[in-house]
Amino acid sequence: MKEVKKEKALTFIEPGPIVLVSTFDGKKNNIMTISWTMAIDFAQNIVITTGPWNHSFETILTTKECVVCIPTADMLETAVGIGMISGTEVDKFKKFELTPLAAKYVKAPLIGECLACLECKLVEHIERYGFIVLHVERVVINETSKERRMIHAVGDGTFIIDGETVNLREMMEEKLSPGL
Ligand SMILES: Cc1cc2nc3c(=O)[nH]c(=O)nc-3n(C[C@H](O)[C@H](O)[C@H](O)COP(=O)(O)O)c2cc1C
């Protein structure tokens, strides 16, 4: 995977794709699926929403880090499968035949099959809403991936796969952050 500018982080988050969040609890790598994500500024801060019913939640609070990876359309069933079982029961990297790759700033692994991975450090946990505020330290992208469409969860068990991309960059020039 090739490193690109950190400013690219929000281009993967703003469209609201479902993400695979990888963690390392000191003994084992793990992954969870998250559909509640949010980009909150141009300074590489993002939010994922989760809570104590997931093993990954405890790991993120303890280790203060994770990797947020973006799966592509061909990984939809894998992403749903990962979100249906707990890492306390199985090794999800093995079960779903995913490749853990070494990250640079965190011990949690990149997921080699994903379109992009954001190495993140915990900034704040806002308990009332289950908000996990993360700062993206590094972004890597998978240049070889032929499938580039992301997946969006509707919330009722149905999913939308990316469609047409419309370019209004010229019209938005004043509002775009440098580096994007
Ligand atoms: C499509 C999908 C989306 C999900 N989105 C979220 C979410 O936004 N927040 C959350 O806490 N759990 C979400 N889950 C559930 C977790 O992924 C699930 O509880 C997972 O098994 C936790 O794994 P762990 O115990 O190994 O951490 C989602 C599951 C699926 C299938």
The ligand as an SDF file (V2000), in Angstrom:
LIG
                    3D

 31 33  0  0  0  0  0  0  0  0999 V2000
  -23.3560   -3.6540    8.6130 C   0  0  0  0  0  0  0  0  0  0  0  0
  -23.0030   -3.5310   10.0630 C   0  0  0  0  0  0  0  0  0  0  0  0
  -22.7860   -2.2810   10.6290 C   0  0  0  0  0  0  0  0  0  0  0  0
  -22.4550   -2.1400   11.9740 C   0  0  0  0  0  0  0  0  0  0  0  0
  -22.2520   -0.8930   12.4850 N   0  0  0  0  0  0  0  0  0  0  0  0
  -21.9560   -0.7450   13.7970 C   0  0  0  0  0  0  0  0  0  0  0  0
  -21.7450    0.5590   14.3580 C   0  0  0  0  0  0  0  0  0  0  0  0
  -21.8120    1.5670   13.6660 O   0  0  0  0  0  0  0  0  0  0  0  0
  -21.4350    0.6210   15.6780 N   0  0  0  0  0  0  0  0  0  0  0  0
  -21.3480   -0.4890   16.4830 C   0  0  0  0  0  0  0  0  0  0  0  0
  -21.0760   -0.3700   17.6890 O   0  0  0  0  0  0  0  0  0  0  0  0
  -21.5280   -1.7310   15.9670 N   0  0  0  0  0  0  0  0  0  0  0  0
  -21.8190   -1.8810   14.6690 C   0  0  0  0  0  0  0  0  0  0  0  0
  -21.9910   -3.1420   14.1400 N   0  0  0  0  0  0  0  0  0  0  0  0
  -21.8470   -4.3130   15.0330 C   0  0  0  0  0  0  0  0  0  0  0  0
  -20.4040   -4.7330   15.3070 C   0  0  0  0  0  0  0  0  0  0  0  0
  -19.6360   -4.7720   14.1240 O   0  0  0  0  0  0  0  0  0  0  0  0
  -20.4350   -6.1330   15.9680 C   0  0  0  0  0  0  0  0  0  0  0  0
  -21.0330   -6.0170   17.2460 O   0  0  0  0  0  0  0  0  0  0  0  0
  -19.0980   -6.8450   16.0230 C   0  0  0  0  0  0  0  0  0  0  0  0
  -19.3780   -8.2170   16.1280 O   0  0  0  0  0  0  0  0  0  0  0  0
  -18.1840   -6.4230   17.1570 C   0  0  0  0  0  0  0  0  0  0  0  0
  -17.0570   -7.2450   17.1430 O   0  0  0  0  0  0  0  0  0  0  0  0
  -16.0590   -7.3620   18.3810 P   0  0  0  0  0  0  0  0  0  0  0  0
  -16.8590   -7.8390   19.5800 O   0  0  0  0  0  0  0  0  0  0  0  0
  -15.0510   -8.3650   17.9200 O   0  0  0  0  0  0  0  0  0  0  0  0
  -15.4890   -6.0090   18.6020 O   0  0  0  0  0  0  0  0  0  0  0  0
  -22.3230   -3.2930   12.7930 C   0  0  0  0  0  0  0  0  0  0  0  0
  -22.5260   -4.5570   12.2420 C   0  0  0  0  0  0  0  0  0  0  0  0
  -22.8720   -4.6860   10.8880 C   0  0  0  0  0  0  0  0  0  0  0  0
  -23.0920   -6.0540   10.3100 C   0  0  0  0  0  0  0  0  0  0  0  0
  1  2  1  0
  2  3  1  0
  2 30  2  0
  3  4  2  0
  4  5  1  0
  4 28  1  0
  5  6  2  0
  6  7  1  0
  6 13  1  0
  7  8  2  0
  7  9  1  0
  9 10  1  0
 10 11  2  0
 10 12  1  0
 12 13  2  0
 13 14  1  0
 14 15  1  0
 14 28  1  0
 15 16  1  0
 16 17  1  0
 16 18  1  0
 18 19  1  0
 18 20  1  0
 20 21  1  0
 20 22  1  0
 22 23  1  0
 23 24  1  0
 24 25  2  0
 24 26  1  0
 24 27  1  0
 28 29  2  0
 29 30  1  0
 30 31  1  0
M  END
$$$$
